[in-house]
Amino acid sequence: MGRPFTFATHARTSTSTAGSTARTSATVMPKMKSHSGAKKRFKLTAKGKVRGRHAFSSHILEKKSPKRKRSFRKPREISSHDTPRVKTLLGAKHK
């Protein structure tokens, strides 16, 4: 098949201008990337709530009332149960 996945083991060095002391780290864990699909679908409010598109708004619209369809246009707060999962997908800076 292919090679097994391994973490990056490149040593990072930083030298100071005062001397030749170098600090190295043996292993560097990879950074978590933001989920590009979640970035397009969800926004965070200033208080940390997650806003997203309302469900049931894309098809079978003939039987739904105009008032109900208008309310689907507005973004809704994602449920408190799903919020931690969405924040994980959006990345650490959004927590």
C-alpha positions in Angstrom: 0.0 0.0 0.0 1.9 3.0 1.2 4.1 4.2 4.0 2.5 4.4 7.5 1.8 7.9 8.7 4.4 9.3 11.1 4.6 12.6 12.8 7.2 15.2 11.7 10.5 14.7 13.5 12.4 17.6 12.1 14.4 19.4 14.7 13.7 23.1 15.1 16.6 25.2 16.0 16.6 28.8 17.1 19.9 30.6 17.6 20.2 33.7 19.6 22.5 36.5 18.6 24.4 36.4 21.9 25.9 33.0 21.5 25.7 29.6 19.8 23.2 28.0 22.2 20.5 26.2 20.2 17.2 24.9 21.4 15.8 21.9 19.6 12.6 19.9 19.9 12.8 16.3 18.9 9.2 15.9 17.7 6.8 18.6 16.4 3.1 17.7 16.4 1.2 18.8 13.3 -1.2 21.6 13.7 -5.0 21.1 13.4 -6.4 22.5 10.3 -9.8 24.3 10.2 -12.5 22.3 8.3 -13.0 24.2 5.0 -16.6 23.1 4.7 -17.4 24.2 8.3 -15.8 27.6 7.6 -18.3 28.2 4.7 -21.4 27.0 6.6 -21.0 28.4 10.2 -20.2 31.7 11.8 -19.4 32.5 15.4 -21.1 35.4 17.2 -19.2 37.7 19.5 -20.4 35.8 22.5 -19.2 32.5 21.0 -22.5 31.1 19.8 -22.6 29.2 16.5 -24.9 30.4 13.7 -25.9 28.3 10.7 -28.4 27.9 7.9 -31.9 26.9 8.9 -32.9 23.3 8.0 -35.9 22.4 5.8 -35.3 25.4 3.5 -34.1 23.9 0.3 -36.8 21.7 -1.3 -40.4 20.6 -1.0 -41.3 24.3 -0.6 -44.8 24.3 -2.2 -46.5 23.0 0.9 -44.7 25.5 3.2 -46.3 28.8 3.9 -44.6 32.0 2.7 -44.2 33.2 6.3 -42.5 30.0 7.2 -40.2 30.2 4.2 -39.3 33.8 5.0 -38.2 32.7 8.5 -35.9 30.0 7.0 -33.8 32.8 5.4 -32.4 34.0 8.7 -29.5 32.1 10.2 -30.3 30.1 13.3 -28.3 29.3 16.4 -26.9 25.8 16.3 -28.1 23.5 19.1 -26.0 23.4 22.3 -25.4 19.7 21.7 -23.8 20.3 18.2 -21.9 23.5 19.2 -18.7 21.8 20.6 -18.4 19.6 17.5 -18.7 22.6 15.2 -16.2 24.7 17.2 -13.7 21.8 16.9 -14.1 21.8 13.1 -13.6 25.6 13.0 -10.3 25.3 14.9 -8.7 26.2 18.2 -8.8 30.0 17.6 -12.6 30.0 17.6 -13.0 28.4 21.1 
